[in-house]
């Protein structure tokens, strides 16, 4: 029997968003806890976190069509996009 890979919730949310088949609510519910955890880990000031997470979600939504070409796992791609946003938010 060939094992079947079960997509992660992150992958399912990102695929749905990229295909235009899913609303943003699913991505928000799936990705927001992970994005806030990353913001805390990067020591983003608390007063900037909510706006930075919102900006990261916007970036993810805008660029999700590029994710499949990267061949990265969905969670890695999401965290990379968010990290770029968070680091630019901290520098501003």
C-alpha positions in Angstrom: 0.0 0.0 0.0 1.4 3.4 -1.0 1.2 6.0 1.9 -0.9 9.0 1.1 0.3 12.4 2.3 -2.4 14.3 4.2 -2.1 18.0 3.6 -1.5 20.2 6.6 -4.2 22.7 7.5 -1.8 25.4 6.5 -1.4 23.8 3.0 -5.1 23.3 2.6 -5.8 26.9 3.5 -3.0 28.2 1.2 -4.1 26.0 -1.7 -7.7 27.2 -1.4 -6.6 30.8 -1.3 -4.3 30.4 -4.3 -7.0 28.6 -6.3 -9.6 31.3 -5.4 -11.8 28.7 -3.9 -11.5 29.6 -0.3 -12.4 32.7 1.6 -9.8 34.6 3.6 -11.5 33.6 6.9 -10.1 30.0 6.7 -6.6 31.4 6.2 -7.0 33.8 9.1 -8.2 31.1 11.4 -5.4 28.7 10.3 -2.5 31.1 10.0 -3.0 33.8 12.6 -1.8 31.8 15.7 1.3 30.8 13.9 2.0 34.4 12.7 1.5 35.8 16.2 3.9 33.1 17.6 6.5 34.1 15.0 6.0 37.8 15.8 6.6 37.1 19.5 9.7 34.9 18.7 11.2 37.7 16.6 10.6 40.1 19.5 8.3 42.4 17.5 7.0 45.0 19.9 3.6 44.1 21.1 2.1 47.4 19.9 3.2 46.5 16.3 2.1 42.8 16.3 -1.5 43.1 15.3 -0.8 45.4 12.4 2.2 43.4 11.3 0.2 40.1 11.3 -2.5 41.8 9.2 0.1 43.1 6.8 1.6 39.6 6.6 -1.8 38.1 5.9 -2.3 40.6 3.1 1.1 39.7 1.6 0.3 36.0 1.8 -3.0 36.6 0.1 -1.4 38.8 -2.6 1.5 36.4 -3.4 0.0 33.0 -2.7 -0.1 32.1 -6.4 3.7 32.1 -6.3 3.9 29.5 -3.5 3.5 26.3 -5.7 6.4 27.3 -7.9 8.7 27.5 -4.8 8.2 23.9 -4.0 8.4 24.8 -0.3 6.1 23.3 2.3 3.2 25.7 2.8 4.2 26.5 6.4 7.8 27.3 5.5 6.6 29.7 2.7 4.0 31.4 5.0 6.6 31.9 7.7 9.2 33.3 5.2 6.7 35.8 3.9 5.6 36.8 7.4 9.2 37.0 8.6 10.1 39.4 5.8 7.1 41.6 6.7 7.9 41.5 10.4 11.5 42.5 9.9 10.5 45.4 7.7 7.8 46.4 10.3 10.4 46.4 13.0 12.8 48.5 10.9 10.2 51.2 10.1 
